[in-house]
Amino acid sequence: MKGKVAVLTGAGGGIGSAIADMLFSLGCRLVLMGRNEAKLKQTAKGRECLILPGDLCDDAYIQNTIDKTVKAYGGIDYLINNAGVAQAGPFEDVSMEDYDRVMNTNVRAPFLMCKTALPHLMKSSCATIINIASVTAHQGYALQSVYAASKHALLGFSKALSKEYYEKGVRVHVISPGAVFTDMVKISRPDLTGVGMLLPEDIAETVSYLIKMRDSAAVIDEIQLHRETKEPFMF
């Protein structure tokens, strides 16, 4: 994996930072995407990479990032759509602004990232797309109507994309974790205290596993993770 090019969205957050650390350790060349340049620089820790801050809801930002990636590194091998925003609250209080913010970030942005990167990914011998979904892609939770809708949509999109491109050499995977102890989960699940919860490093290790399995004939479509305090197979 040394020298492979990985594009990572949401690189300034807790999960994104952990994934970046793992990819750096594998010798990948990274492109860090996120809204906060200062946080992206914290993730980089002075290591050589492309730091490209911007808003994923801006189509031009996505196109410019892919263009700059290919110009700098010659191609793309891995795309990890990690960025996401949370929503919590009674359904009747959800505004259309809330809806647009969540759906644009959690669904439209990964859709456009894939669409823009695919022509370059198909030139790679190890083309891999990893979309970070959620337990809410399978199970609805009260007070998370828009968030659950967005993750269901992301999973459905990933299933369709994987079927369309697997014969073209592109593997599409989904990671669906339960609650990970990050700033975002503190918004969507303020009742959780962090005890027994998943950590960002757990998601990073799962990404690593999928990338390392790329050369295998075994294909893993989705990995579901839950915290140890949850009953098995129940999320």
C-alpha atoms as an extended CHARMM CRD file, in Angstrom:
* protein
*
       235  EXT
         1         1  MET       CA              0.0000000000        0.0000000000        0.0000000000  PROA      1               0.0000000000
         2         2  LYS       CA              3.0090000000        2.2690000000        0.1080000000  PROA      2               0.0000000000
         3         3  GLY       CA              2.5720000000        5.1430000000       -2.3170000000  PROA      3               0.0000000000
         4         4  LYS       CA             -1.1310000000        4.4960000000       -2.8960000000  PROA      4               0.0000000000
         5         5  VAL       CA             -3.2900000000        7.6150000000       -3.0490000000  PROA      5               0.0000000000
         6         6  ALA       CA             -6.1590000000        7.9460000000       -0.5770000000  PROA      6               0.0000000000
         7         7  VAL       CA             -8.7600000000       10.7090000000       -0.5640000000  PROA      7               0.0000000000
         8         8  LEU       CA            -10.4160000000       11.1150000000        2.8350000000  PROA      8               0.0000000000
         9         9  THR       CA            -13.3950000000       13.3250000000        3.6350000000  PROA      9               0.0000000000
        10        10  GLY       CA            -14.1600000000       14.5050000000        7.1490000000  PROA      10              0.0000000000
        11        11  ALA       CA            -10.4400000000       14.2700000000        7.8870000000  PROA      11              0.0000000000
        12        12  GLY       CA            -10.5720000000       16.8680000000       10.6540000000  PROA      12              0.0000000000
        13        13  GLY       CA            -12.9200000000       14.9110000000       12.8990000000  PROA      13              0.0000000000
        14        14  GLY       CA            -12.2020000000       12.1740000000       15.4180000000  PROA      14              0.0000000000
        15        15  ILE       CA            -12.8410000000        9.2300000000       13.0910000000  PROA      15              0.0000000000
        16        16  GLY       CA            -11.2060000000       11.0120000000       10.1520000000  PROA      16              0.0000000000
        17        17  SER       CA             -8.0710000000       11.7550000000       12.1390000000  PROA      17              0.0000000000
        18        18  ALA       CA             -7.7930000000        8.1260000000       13.2450000000  PROA      18              0.0000000000
        19        19  ILE       CA             -8.2610000000        6.8760000000        9.6750000000  PROA      19              0.0000000000
        20        20  ALA       CA             -5.6180000000        9.3210000000        8.4660000000  PROA      20              0.0000000000
        21        21  ASP       CA             -3.1190000000        8.1100000000       11.0800000000  PROA      21              0.0000000000
        22        22  MET       CA             -3.6960000000        4.5350000000        9.9330000000  PROA      22              0.0000000000
        23        23  LEU       CA             -3.3020000000        5.4050000000        6.2380000000  PROA      23              0.0000000000
        24        24  PHE       CA             -0.1220000000        7.3540000000        6.9360000000  PROA      24              0.0000000000
        25        25  SER       CA              1.2470000000        4.3220000000        8.7940000000  PROA      25              0.0000000000
        26        26  LEU       CA              0.6390000000        2.1890000000        5.6940000000  PROA      26              0.0000000000
        27        27  GLY       CA              2.6500000000        4.5970000000        3.5750000000  PROA      27              0.0000000000
        28        28  CYS       CA             -0.2840000000        6.0550000000        1.6650000000  PROA      28              0.0000000000
        29        29  ARG       CA             -0.2290000000        9.4970000000        0.1020000000  PROA      29              0.0000000000
        30        30  LEU       CA             -3.1750000000       11.3560000000        1.5770000000  PROA      30              0.0000000000
        31        31  VAL       CA             -5.5840000000       14.0540000000        0.4990000000  PROA      31              0.0000000000
        32        32  LEU       CA             -7.3180000000       15.4970000000        3.5540000000  PROA      32              0.0000000000
        33        33  MET       CA            -10.7210000000       17.1030000000        3.0160000000  PROA      33              0.0000000000
        34        34  GLY       CA            -12.7780000000       18.9920000000        5.5850000000  PROA      34              0.0000000000
        35        35  ARG       CA            -14.2760000000       22.3490000000        6.4450000000  PROA      35              0.0000000000
        36        36  ASN       CA            -11.7570000000       23.3920000000        9.0860000000  PROA      36              0.0000000000
        37        37  GLU       CA             -8.2080000000       23.9710000000        7.8310000000  PROA      37              0.0000000000
        38        38  ALA       CA             -6.7780000000       24.1450000000       11.3420000000  PROA      38              0.0000000000
        39        39  LYS       CA             -8.1950000000       20.7190000000       12.2060000000  PROA      39              0.0000000000
        40        40  LEU       CA             -6.8880000000       19.2690000000        8.9510000000  PROA      40              0.0000000000
        41        41  LYS       CA             -3.4270000000       20.5260000000        9.8420000000  PROA      41              0.0000000000
        42        42  GLN       CA             -3.7700000000       18.9040000000       13.2590000000  PROA      42              0.0000000000
        43        43  THR       CA             -4.6090000000       15.6410000000       11.5280000000  PROA      43              0.0000000000
        44        44  ALA       CA             -1.6200000000       15.9830000000        9.2060000000  PROA      44              0.0000000000
        45        45  LYS       CA              0.7740000000       16.5090000000       12.1370000000  PROA      45              0.0000000000
        46        46  GLY       CA              3.3420000000       17.9270000000        9.7460000000  PROA      46              0.0000000000
        47        47  ARG       CA              3.3320000000       14.8400000000        7.5360000000  PROA      47              0.0000000000
        48        48  GLU       CA              3.4650000000       15.3240000000        3.7800000000  PROA      48              0.0000000000
        49        49  CYS       CA             -0.0210000000       15.3460000000        2.2380000000  PROA      49              0.0000000000
        50        50  LEU       CA             -2.5110000000       17.5430000000        0.4200000000  PROA      50              0.0000000000
        51        51  ILE       CA             -4.6230000000       19.6480000000        2.7700000000  PROA      51              0.0000000000
        52        52  LEU       CA             -7.6560000000       20.9200000000        0.8770000000  PROA      52              0.0000000000
        53        53  PRO       CA            -10.2320000000       22.6340000000        3.0930000000  PROA      53              0.0000000000
        54        54  GLY       CA            -13.7040000000       23.4100000000        1.8140000000  PROA      54              0.0000000000
        55        55  ASP       CA            -17.4140000000       22.6550000000        1.9650000000  PROA      55              0.0000000000
        56        56  LEU       CA            -18.5200000000       19.2750000000        0.6060000000  PROA      56              0.0000000000
        57        57  CYS       CA            -21.8590000000       20.8410000000       -0.2680000000  PROA      57              0.0000000000
        58        58  ASP       CA            -19.9950000000       22.9230000000       -2.8640000000  PROA      58              0.0000000000
        59        59  ASP       CA            -19.7570000000       21.0050000000       -6.1380000000  PROA      59              0.0000000000
        60        60  ALA       CA            -16.7930000000       23.0720000000       -7.2940000000  PROA      60              0.0000000000
        61        61  TYR       CA            -14.8250000000       22.1240000000       -4.1610000000  PROA      61              0.0000000000
        62        62  ILE       CA            -15.2510000000       18.4280000000       -4.9300000000  PROA      62              0.0000000000
        63        63  GLN       CA            -14.2330000000       18.8220000000       -8.5580000000  PROA      63              0.0000000000
        64        64  ASN       CA            -11.2390000000       20.9840000000       -7.6550000000  PROA      64              0.0000000000
        65        65  THR       CA            -10.0950000000       18.4930000000       -5.0330000000  PROA      65              0.0000000000
        66        66  ILE       CA            -10.1450000000       15.5740000000       -7.4500000000  PROA      66              0.0000000000
        67        67  ASP       CA             -8.3890000000       17.6630000000      -10.1130000000  PROA      67              0.0000000000
        68        68  LYS       CA             -5.6680000000       18.7320000000       -7.6630000000  PROA      68              0.0000000000
        69        69  THR       CA             -5.2510000000       15.1700000000       -6.4150000000  PROA      69              0.0000000000
        70        70  VAL       CA             -4.7000000000       13.7620000000       -9.8810000000  PROA      70              0.0000000000
        71        71  LYS       CA             -2.3640000000       16.6110000000      -10.7960000000  PROA      71              0.0000000000
        72        72  ALA       CA             -0.2680000000       16.1200000000       -7.6630000000  PROA      72              0.0000000000
        73        73  TYR       CA             -0.2740000000       12.3290000000       -7.3730000000  PROA      73              0.0000000000
        74        74  GLY       CA             -1.2680000000       11.0400000000      -10.8120000000  PROA      74              0.0000000000
        75        75  GLY       CA             -4.3680000000        9.1440000000       -9.7730000000  PROA      75              0.0000000000
        76        76  ILE       CA             -6.5890000000        7.8370000000       -6.9850000000  PROA      76              0.0000000000
        77        77  ASP       CA             -6.5830000000        4.3730000000       -5.3910000000  PROA      77              0.0000000000
        78        78  TYR       CA             -8.7740000000        4.7420000000       -2.3010000000  PROA      78              0.0000000000
        79        79  LEU       CA            -11.7730000000        6.9850000000       -1.6160000000  PROA      79              0.0000000000
        80        80  ILE       CA            -13.0770000000        7.0520000000        1.9460000000  PROA      80              0.0000000000
        81        81  ASN       CA            -16.3270000000        8.9830000000        2.3660000000  PROA      81              0.0000000000
        82        82  ASN       CA            -16.2230000000        9.5740000000        6.0890000000  PROA      82              0.0000000000
        83        83  ALA       CA            -17.6950000000       13.0790000000        6.4780000000  PROA      83              0.0000000000
        84        84  GLY       CA            -21.1100000000       13.2910000000        8.0450000000  PROA      84              0.0000000000
        85        85  VAL       CA            -23.3170000000       15.5050000000       10.1520000000  PROA      85              0.0000000000
        86        86  ALA       CA            -25.7930000000       14.5220000000       12.8450000000  PROA      86              0.0000000000
        87        87  GLN       CA            -29.3550000000       15.5180000000       13.5590000000  PROA      87              0.0000000000
        88        88  ALA       CA            -31.3360000000       14.8750000000       16.6910000000  PROA      88              0.0000000000
        89        89  GLY       CA            -34.7060000000       16.1050000000       17.8620000000  PROA      89              0.0000000000
        90        90  PRO       CA            -38.4360000000       15.5710000000       17.4710000000  PROA      90              0.0000000000
        91        91  PHE       CA            -39.5840000000       15.1150000000       13.8920000000  PROA      91              0.0000000000
        92        92  GLU       CA            -42.0090000000       18.0200000000       14.0930000000  PROA      92              0.0000000000
        93        93  ASP       CA            -39.1310000000       20.3290000000       14.9540000000  PROA      93              0.0000000000
        94        94  VAL       CA            -36.9890000000       19.3470000000       11.9650000000  PROA      94              0.0000000000
        95        95  SER       CA            -36.7440000000       22.2150000000        9.4930000000  PROA      95              0.0000000000
        96        96  MET       CA            -36.1280000000       21.8510000000        5.7930000000  PROA      96              0.0000000000
        97        97  GLU       CA            -32.8260000000       23.5810000000        6.4140000000  PROA      97              0.0000000000
        98        98  ASP       CA            -31.9330000000       20.7040000000        8.7690000000  PROA      98              0.0000000000
        99        99  TYR       CA            -33.0430000000       18.2210000000        6.1350000000  PROA      99              0.0000000000
       100       100  ASP       CA            -30.9860000000       19.8200000000        3.3830000000  PROA      100             0.0000000000
       101       101  ARG       CA            -27.8910000000       20.1340000000        5.5860000000  PROA      101             0.0000000000
       102       102  VAL       CA            -27.9200000000       16.4580000000        6.5710000000  PROA      102             0.0000000000
       103       103  MET       CA            -28.9020000000       15.0140000000        3.1940000000  PROA      103             0.0000000000
       104       104  ASN       CA            -26.4630000000       17.2010000000        1.2540000000  PROA      104             0.0000000000
       105       105  THR       CA            -23.5460000000       16.2280000000        3.4960000000  PROA      105             0.0000000000
       106       106  ASN       CA            -24.3700000000       12.5780000000        4.1710000000  PROA      106             0.0000000000
       107       107  VAL       CA            -25.7850000000       11.5570000000        0.7790000000  PROA      107             0.0000000000
       108       108  ARG       CA            -25.2500000000       14.0770000000       -1.9950000000  PROA      108             0.0000000000
       109       109  ALA       CA            -21.5870000000       14.7140000000       -1.1840000000  PROA      109             0.0000000000
       110       110  PRO       CA            -20.5530000000       11.0100000000       -1.1910000000  PROA      110             0.0000000000
       111       111  PHE       CA            -22.5700000000       10.5510000000       -4.3850000000  PROA      111             0.0000000000
       112       112  LEU       CA            -20.6950000000       13.3740000000       -6.1020000000  PROA      112             0.0000000000
       113       113  MET       CA            -17.3410000000       12.3390000000       -4.6390000000  PROA      113             0.0000000000
       114       114  CYS       CA            -17.7950000000        8.8860000000       -6.1620000000  PROA      114             0.0000000000
       115       115  LYS       CA            -19.0150000000       10.2570000000       -9.4730000000  PROA      115             0.0000000000
       116       116  THR       CA            -16.0770000000       12.6390000000       -9.7780000000  PROA      116             0.0000000000
       117       117  ALA       CA            -13.4100000000       10.1900000000       -8.6110000000  PROA      117             0.0000000000
       118       118  LEU       CA            -14.5820000000        7.0700000000      -10.4700000000  PROA      118             0.0000000000
       119       119  PRO       CA            -12.9060000000        7.8150000000      -13.8400000000  PROA      119             0.0000000000
       120       120  HSD       CA             -9.5860000000        7.9430000000      -11.9860000000  PROA      120             0.0000000000
       121       121  LEU       CA            -10.3130000000        5.0450000000       -9.6420000000  PROA      121             0.0000000000
       122       122  MET       CA            -10.9990000000        2.7720000000      -12.6080000000  PROA      122             0.0000000000
       123       123  LYS       CA             -7.3980000000        3.2610000000      -13.7080000000  PROA      123             0.0000000000
       124       124  SER       CA             -6.1340000000        1.8570000000      -10.4020000000  PROA      124             0.0000000000
       125       125  SER       CA             -5.3370000000       -1.8150000000       -9.8390000000  PROA      125             0.0000000000
       126       126  CYS       CA             -6.7290000000       -1.6020000000       -6.2900000000  PROA      126             0.0000000000
       127       127  ALA       CA             -9.6580000000        0.7980000000       -6.6540000000  PROA      127             0.0000000000
       128       128  THR       CA            -11.5720000000        0.9250000000       -3.3910000000  PROA      128             0.0000000000
       129       129  ILE       CA            -14.4500000000        3.0560000000       -2.1470000000  PROA      129             0.0000000000
       130       130  ILE       CA            -15.3620000000        2.8990000000        1.5340000000  PROA      130             0.0000000000
       131       131  ASN       CA            -18.5150000000        4.6690000000        2.6670000000  PROA      131             0.0000000000
       132       132  ILE       CA            -18.9730000000        5.1970000000        6.4010000000  PROA      132             0.0000000000
       133       133  ALA       CA            -22.6390000000        4.6440000000        7.1500000000  PROA      133             0.0000000000
       134       134  SER       CA            -24.1950000000        3.8650000000       10.5310000000  PROA      134             0.0000000000
       135       135  VAL       CA            -26.3310000000        1.4390000000       12.4780000000  PROA      135             0.0000000000
       136       136  THR       CA            -29.1400000000        3.8110000000       11.4970000000  PROA      136             0.0000000000
       137       137  ALA       CA            -28.7350000000        2.5690000000        7.9150000000  PROA      137             0.0000000000
       138       138  HSD       CA            -30.4720000000       -0.5880000000        9.1540000000  PROA      138             0.0000000000
       139       139  GLN       CA            -32.5210000000        0.5200000000       12.1060000000  PROA      139             0.0000000000
       140       140  GLY       CA            -34.4130000000        3.7170000000       12.7220000000  PROA      140             0.0000000000
       141       141  TYR       CA            -34.0030000000        5.5160000000       16.0210000000  PROA      141             0.0000000000
       142       142  ALA       CA            -36.4590000000        7.9420000000       17.5600000000  PROA      142             0.0000000000
       143       143  LEU       CA            -35.4000000000       11.5990000000       17.2700000000  PROA      143             0.0000000000
       144       144  GLN       CA            -33.0460000000       10.8470000000       14.3640000000  PROA      144             0.0000000000
       145       145  SER       CA            -35.4350000000       10.8880000000       11.4230000000  PROA      145             0.0000000000
       146       146  VAL       CA            -33.3020000000       12.7960000000        8.9020000000  PROA      146             0.0000000000
       147       147  TYR       CA            -30.0330000000       11.1770000000        9.9800000000  PROA      147             0.0000000000
       148       148  ALA       CA            -31.5420000000        7.6990000000        9.6290000000  PROA      148             0.0000000000
       149       149  ALA       CA            -32.9500000000        8.6060000000        6.2190000000  PROA      149             0.0000000000
       150       150  SER       CA            -29.5310000000        9.8150000000        5.0620000000  PROA      150             0.0000000000
       151       151  LYS       CA            -27.7150000000        6.6560000000        6.1670000000  PROA      151             0.0000000000
       152       152  HSD       CA            -30.3670000000        4.3980000000        4.6220000000  PROA      152             0.0000000000
       153       153  ALA       CA            -29.8400000000        6.3290000000        1.3960000000  PROA      153             0.0000000000
       154       154  LEU       CA            -26.0550000000        6.0280000000        1.6080000000  PROA      154             0.0000000000
       155       155  LEU       CA            -26.3010000000        2.2590000000        2.0900000000  PROA      155             0.0000000000
       156       156  GLY       CA            -28.7180000000        1.8870000000       -0.8200000000  PROA      156             0.0000000000
       157       157  PHE       CA            -26.4920000000        3.9620000000       -3.0600000000  PROA      157             0.0000000000
       158       158  SER       CA            -23.4510000000        1.9090000000       -2.0590000000  PROA      158             0.0000000000
       159       159  LYS       CA            -25.2280000000       -1.3610000000       -2.8870000000  PROA      159             0.0000000000
       160       160  ALA       CA            -26.1970000000       -0.1370000000       -6.3370000000  PROA      160             0.0000000000
       161       161  LEU       CA            -22.7600000000        1.3390000000       -7.0350000000  PROA      161             0.0000000000
       162       162  SER       CA            -20.9980000000       -1.8620000000       -6.0060000000  PROA      162             0.0000000000
       163       163  LYS       CA            -23.0850000000       -3.9560000000       -8.3840000000  PROA      163             0.0000000000
       164       164  GLU       CA            -22.4950000000       -1.5580000000      -11.2570000000  PROA      164             0.0000000000
       165       165  TYR       CA            -18.7260000000       -1.3100000000      -10.9260000000  PROA      165             0.0000000000
       166       166  TYR       CA            -17.4170000000       -4.5640000000       -9.4650000000  PROA      166             0.0000000000
       167       167  GLU       CA            -16.7980000000       -6.0110000000      -12.9390000000  PROA      167             0.0000000000
       168       168  LYS       CA            -14.8820000000       -2.8310000000      -13.7560000000  PROA      168             0.0000000000
       169       169  GLY       CA            -12.4470000000       -3.4380000000      -10.9290000000  PROA      169             0.0000000000
       170       170  VAL       CA            -13.8630000000       -1.0970000000       -8.3010000000  PROA      170             0.0000000000
       171       171  ARG       CA            -14.8350000000       -2.4820000000       -4.9150000000  PROA      171             0.0000000000
       172       172  VAL       CA            -17.3610000000       -0.5850000000       -2.8410000000  PROA      172             0.0000000000
       173       173  HSD       CA            -17.5710000000       -1.2920000000        0.8850000000  PROA      173             0.0000000000
       174       174  VAL       CA            -19.7260000000        0.0370000000        3.7050000000  PROA      174             0.0000000000
       175       175  ILE       CA            -18.8380000000        0.3050000000        7.3690000000  PROA      175             0.0000000000
       176       176  SER       CA            -21.8930000000        0.6370000000        9.6020000000  PROA      176             0.0000000000
       177       177  PRO       CA            -20.8600000000        1.3250000000       13.1880000000  PROA      177             0.0000000000
       178       178  GLY       CA            -22.9820000000        1.8410000000       16.2140000000  PROA      178             0.0000000000
       179       179  ALA       CA            -22.2440000000        4.7970000000       18.4280000000  PROA      179             0.0000000000
       180       180  VAL       CA            -18.6230000000        5.9520000000       18.2090000000  PROA      180             0.0000000000
       181       181  PHE       CA            -17.4620000000        8.2440000000       20.9840000000  PROA      181             0.0000000000
       182       182  THR       CA            -16.9430000000       11.4550000000       19.0110000000  PROA      182             0.0000000000
       183       183  ASP       CA            -18.2220000000       15.0030000000       19.2280000000  PROA      183             0.0000000000
       184       184  MET       CA            -20.9330000000       14.1440000000       16.6800000000  PROA      184             0.0000000000
       185       185  VAL       CA            -22.4110000000       11.2980000000       18.6930000000  PROA      185             0.0000000000
       186       186  LYS       CA            -22.5890000000       13.6010000000       21.7030000000  PROA      186             0.0000000000
       187       187  ILE       CA            -25.0840000000       15.6280000000       19.6550000000  PROA      187             0.0000000000
       188       188  SER       CA            -27.1870000000       12.7550000000       18.3430000000  PROA      188             0.0000000000
       189       189  ARG       CA            -27.0210000000       10.6020000000       21.5080000000  PROA      189             0.0000000000
       190       190  PRO       CA            -26.4350000000       12.8300000000       24.5430000000  PROA      190             0.0000000000
       191       191  ASP       CA            -27.5350000000        9.9340000000       26.7600000000  PROA      191             0.0000000000
       192       192  LEU       CA            -24.3570000000        7.9860000000       25.9810000000  PROA      192             0.0000000000
       193       193  THR       CA            -21.4210000000        8.4840000000       28.3200000000  PROA      193             0.0000000000
       194       194  GLY       CA            -18.6330000000        6.7740000000       26.3890000000  PROA      194             0.0000000000
       195       195  VAL       CA            -18.5360000000        3.6570000000       28.5550000000  PROA      195             0.0000000000
       196       196  GLY       CA            -18.0760000000        0.5680000000       26.4010000000  PROA      196             0.0000000000
       197       197  MET       CA            -18.4790000000        2.5480000000       23.1950000000  PROA      197             0.0000000000
       198       198  LEU       CA            -16.6320000000        2.2340000000       19.9250000000  PROA      198             0.0000000000
       199       199  LEU       CA            -13.6010000000        4.4540000000       19.4530000000  PROA      199             0.0000000000
       200       200  PRO       CA            -12.4120000000        6.2130000000       16.2830000000  PROA      200             0.0000000000
       201       201  GLU       CA             -9.4370000000        3.8350000000       16.1810000000  PROA      201             0.0000000000
       202       202  ASP       CA            -11.8590000000        0.9100000000       15.8400000000  PROA      202             0.0000000000
       203       203  ILE       CA            -13.2110000000        2.3910000000       12.6270000000  PROA      203             0.0000000000
       204       204  ALA       CA             -9.6930000000        3.0810000000       11.3710000000  PROA      204             0.0000000000
       205       205  GLU       CA             -8.7180000000       -0.5570000000       11.9560000000  PROA      205             0.0000000000
       206       206  THR       CA            -11.7980000000       -1.6610000000       10.0220000000  PROA      206             0.0000000000
       207       207  VAL       CA            -10.8300000000        0.5640000000        7.1020000000  PROA      207             0.0000000000
       208       208  SER       CA             -7.3380000000       -0.9180000000        7.2530000000  PROA      208             0.0000000000
       209       209  TYR       CA             -8.7510000000       -4.4430000000        7.1460000000  PROA      209             0.0000000000
       210       210  LEU       CA            -10.8270000000       -3.7140000000        4.0550000000  PROA      210             0.0000000000
       211       211  ILE       CA             -7.8850000000       -2.1320000000        2.2530000000  PROA      211             0.0000000000
       212       212  LYS       CA             -5.5860000000       -5.0200000000        3.1270000000  PROA      212             0.0000000000
       213       213  MET       CA             -8.1880000000       -7.4980000000        1.8370000000  PROA      213             0.0000000000
       214       214  ARG       CA             -8.2230000000       -5.7370000000       -1.5470000000  PROA      214             0.0000000000
       215       215  ASP       CA             -5.8240000000       -8.2720000000       -3.0660000000  PROA      215             0.0000000000
       216       216  SER       CA             -7.8740000000      -11.1950000000       -1.8160000000  PROA      216             0.0000000000
       217       217  ALA       CA            -10.5330000000      -13.0860000000       -3.7550000000  PROA      217             0.0000000000
       218       218  ALA       CA            -12.7490000000      -12.6880000000       -0.7000000000  PROA      218             0.0000000000
       219       219  VAL       CA            -14.9990000000       -9.6380000000       -0.8840000000  PROA      219             0.0000000000
       220       220  ILE       CA            -16.6050000000       -8.0450000000        2.1480000000  PROA      220             0.0000000000
       221       221  ASP       CA            -19.5400000000       -5.8640000000        1.2120000000  PROA      221             0.0000000000
       222       222  GLU       CA            -20.3350000000       -4.4040000000        4.6250000000  PROA      222             0.0000000000
       223       223  ILE       CA            -18.9690000000       -4.5550000000        8.1390000000  PROA      223             0.0000000000
       224       224  GLN       CA            -21.3190000000       -3.8000000000       11.0120000000  PROA      224             0.0000000000
       225       225  LEU       CA            -19.8640000000       -2.8890000000       14.3910000000  PROA      225             0.0000000000
       226       226  HSD       CA            -21.5860000000       -2.4130000000       17.7220000000  PROA      226             0.0000000000
       227       227  ARG       CA            -20.4440000000       -1.4280000000       21.1840000000  PROA      227             0.0000000000
       228       228  GLU       CA            -19.7530000000       -4.1680000000       23.7100000000  PROA      228             0.0000000000
       229       229  THR       CA            -22.6700000000       -3.0930000000       25.8960000000  PROA      229             0.0000000000
       230       230  LYS       CA            -25.1060000000       -4.0060000000       23.0950000000  PROA      230             0.0000000000
       231       231  GLU       CA            -26.4820000000       -7.5210000000       22.7820000000  PROA      231             0.0000000000
       232       232  PRO       CA            -24.9610000000       -9.3680000000       19.7800000000  PROA      232             0.0000000000
       233       233  PHE       CA            -26.8650000000       -9.0970000000       16.4810000000  PROA      233             0.0000000000
       234       234  MET       CA            -29.1210000000       -6.4380000000       17.9720000000  PROA      234             0.0000000000
       235       235  PHE       CA            -27.1100000000       -3.2180000000       17.4650000000  PROA      235             0.0000000000
